[in-house]
Amino acid sequence: MQEKLLVLIPRVANFIAIGFLIAYGLRLFGEYHSKGRWAKNATSLFAGAGLLGLALTLLITPQNTAVLLLIARTKIAYVLLWISNLLLLAAIAAFGFITYARPLRLWYERKVARDLRQGRPKIL
């Protein structure tokens, strides 16, 4: 039992490190994409690509592949697929909310300014 635990600890630590590298690399990619300034974000692009490549390289080692095979034999893939789909739907909903909330807020601000000019001080 103790031998299995000694083997499991580095593997779990590797997966945590790989997850961190993937998350950080995707964050750098997101920052690069969101700002749209090519010259300033080129370093973020290359850093993100480098971290994603490093994470992929660490992920395809024989030991990690064996763990992935063990995980693949369970039903966790379905759970992860559902989580992924829910996150994608949440991102679509957030994009829609952000897209439509700003024009509504601007419309409301104009209405408040118009009401103030007309001498109606009620602001709800």
C-alpha positions in Angstrom: 0.0 0.0 0.0 2.8 2.4 0.9 4.6 1.6 -2.3 1.5 2.5 -4.4 1.2 5.8 -2.5 4.9 6.6 -3.2 4.3 6.0 -6.9 1.0 7.9 -6.9 2.3 11.1 -5.3 4.7 12.1 -8.1 2.1 11.3 -10.7 -0.6 13.4 -9.1 2.0 16.2 -8.7 2.8 15.9 -12.4 -0.8 16.1 -13.4 -1.3 19.2 -11.2 1.8 20.8 -12.7 0.6 20.0 -16.2 -2.8 21.4 -15.4 -1.2 24.6 -14.2 0.9 24.9 -17.3 -2.1 24.4 -19.5 -4.2 26.9 -17.6 -1.4 29.5 -17.6 -0.7 28.9 -21.3 -4.3 29.3 -22.2 -4.5 32.5 -20.0 -1.6 33.9 -22.0 -3.3 33.0 -25.2 -6.5 34.6 -24.1 -4.6 37.8 -23.1 -2.9 37.8 -26.4 -6.2 37.4 -28.3 -8.2 39.8 -26.3 -5.9 42.8 -26.6 -5.3 42.4 -30.3 -2.0 44.4 -30.3 0.4 42.2 -32.2 3.7 43.7 -31.2 3.1 43.8 -27.5 1.5 40.4 -27.2 3.9 38.4 -29.3 5.8 37.5 -26.2 2.6 36.2 -24.6 1.8 34.2 -27.7 5.2 32.6 -27.7 5.1 32.0 -24.0 1.7 30.5 -24.2 2.7 28.2 -27.1 5.8 27.2 -25.2 3.9 26.4 -22.0 1.3 24.4 -23.9 4.0 22.5 -25.8 5.8 21.8 -22.5 2.5 20.5 -20.9 1.9 18.3 -23.9 5.4 16.9 -23.8 5.1 16.1 -20.1 1.6 14.6 -20.7 2.8 12.1 -23.3 5.4 10.4 -21.1 4.8 6.6 -20.7 3.9 6.9 -17.0 1.3 9.7 -17.6 -0.1 7.8 -20.6 -0.6 4.8 -18.4 -2.5 6.9 -15.9 -4.6 8.4 -18.8 -5.4 4.9 -19.9 -6.7 4.1 -16.4 -8.8 7.2 -16.4 -10.1 6.6 -19.9 -11.5 3.2 -18.8 -13.8 5.0 -16.3 -16.8 7.1 -17.1 -15.0 10.3 -16.2 -14.9 11.2 -19.9 -18.6 11.7 -19.9 -18.5 13.9 -16.8 -15.7 16.0 -18.3 -17.7 16.3 -21.6 -20.7 17.5 -19.7 -18.6 20.0 -17.7 -17.0 21.2 -21.0 -20.4 21.7 -22.7 -21.7 23.6 -19.7 -18.7 25.9 -19.6 -19.1 26.5 -23.3 -22.8 27.3 -22.9 -21.9 29.6 -20.0 -19.4 31.4 -22.2 -21.9 31.8 -24.9 -24.5 33.2 -22.4 -21.9 35.5 -20.9 -21.0 36.8 -24.3 -24.6 37.4 -25.2 -25.2 39.2 -21.8 -22.2 41.4 -22.2 -23.1 42.2 -25.8 -26.7 43.2 -25.0 -26.1 44.7 -21.5 -24.0 47.6 -22.6 -26.5 49.0 -25.2 -29.2 48.6 -22.6 -27.1 50.4 -20.0 -26.3 53.2 -22.4 -30.0 53.5 -23.3 -30.9 53.7 -19.6 -28.2 56.4 -19.0 -29.6 58.5 -21.9 -33.1 58.1 -20.4 -31.9 59.3 -17.0 -30.1 62.3 -18.5 -33.2 63.1 -20.6 -35.5 62.9 -17.6 -33.1 65.1 -15.6 -33.1 67.7 -18.4 -36.9 67.7 -18.4 -37.0 68.4 -14.6 -38.1 65.0 -13.5 -35.8 64.0 -10.7 -37.1 60.5 -10.1 -34.3 58.0 -10.8 -35.1 54.4 -10.2 
